[in-house]
Amino acid sequence: MTADPHTAVEVLTPAMQWGFAGFAVLLLGVIVGLIWRVIVPMQRSLVSVLEQTNGTIERNTLAIRSLEDRTVELLTLGRNLSDEALKRPCIAGLSRERLMRMADSAGD
């Protein structure tokens, strides 16, 4: 009884198919388990980091707006002081160029 080399062995074919299907299900279970053990906690920590980052960005934005408001107030105050100083007779007679030279020499 010699077997023909061109015919498939029919005895092991269903067992091999079931074994392959079982192994595929086992691998799928391993992949899902790894996802639940690794990816989900990592996702939670990333969400926590994003929430903290958003809080920091919000606080920085408020600080920048506060600095902007203070800068506008200081510019207005500086302009008002300049206008008041120029109303004085002792300063009003000086030319703007001369005032700038005096300011430059005082800064050096």
C-alpha positions in Angstrom: 0.0 0.0 0.0 2.0 2.9 -1.2 0.5 6.3 -0.9 0.3 8.6 -3.8 2.5 11.6 -3.1 0.1 14.0 -4.9 -2.9 13.3 -2.6 -3.6 15.1 0.6 -3.6 13.3 3.9 -7.2 13.4 4.9 -6.8 12.1 8.5 -5.0 15.1 10.0 -6.6 17.9 8.0 -9.6 18.6 10.3 -7.4 18.3 13.4 -4.9 20.7 11.9 -7.7 23.2 11.0 -9.1 23.1 14.5 -5.7 23.5 16.0 -4.9 26.5 13.8 -8.3 28.1 14.7 -7.7 27.4 18.4 -4.2 28.9 18.3 -5.6 32.0 16.5 -8.2 32.5 19.2 -5.4 32.0 21.8 -3.2 34.6 20.2 -6.2 37.0 19.9 -6.8 36.6 23.6 -3.2 37.3 24.4 -3.3 40.5 22.2 -6.5 41.7 23.9 -5.0 41.0 27.4 -1.9 43.0 26.5 -4.0 45.8 25.3 -6.0 45.9 28.6 -2.8 45.6 30.7 -0.6 48.0 28.9 -2.5 50.4 26.6 -5.5 51.3 28.9 -3.4 52.4 31.9 -1.1 54.3 29.6 -4.1 56.0 28.1 -5.3 57.0 31.5 -2.0 58.5 32.5 -1.8 60.4 29.2 -5.3 61.8 29.9 -4.0 62.9 33.3 -1.0 64.6 31.8 -3.1 66.4 29.2 -5.5 67.7 31.9 -2.5 69.0 33.9 -1.0 70.6 30.8 -4.3 72.3 30.0 -4.4 73.7 33.5 -0.9 75.0 33.1 -1.7 76.6 29.8 -4.8 78.2 31.4 -2.8 79.7 34.2 -0.1 81.0 31.9 -2.8 82.6 29.7 -4.3 84.4 32.7 -0.8 85.6 33.7 -0.1 86.9 30.2 -3.5 88.7 30.2 -2.7 90.2 33.6 0.7 91.4 32.4 -1.0 92.9 29.3 -3.4 94.8 31.4 -0.6 96.1 33.7 1.4 97.2 30.7 -1.5 99.1 29.2 -2.0 100.8 32.6 1.7 101.7 32.8 1.8 103.1 29.3 -1.2 105.2 30.0 0.3 106.4 33.2 3.6 107.2 31.4 1.8 109.2 28.8 -0.2 111.1 31.4 3.0 111.9 33.3 4.7 113.0 30.1 1.8 115.3 29.2 1.7 116.8 32.7 5.5 117.4 32.6 5.2 119.1 29.3 2.6 121.4 30.7 5.2 122.8 33.2 6.8 126.0 31.9 10.4 124.9 32.8 10.0 121.7 30.6 7.7 123.0 28.0 10.3 125.4 26.7 12.8 122.6 26.0 12.7 121.1 22.5 11.9 117.4 22.2 15.4 116.7 20.8 17.0 118.3 23.7 14.9 116.3 26.1 15.9 113.1 24.3 19.6 114.0 24.5 19.1 114.7 28.3 17.5 111.4 28.7 20.2 109.6 26.8 23.0 111.2 28.8 21.2 110.4 32.1 21.0 106.7 31.0 24.7 106.5 30.4 
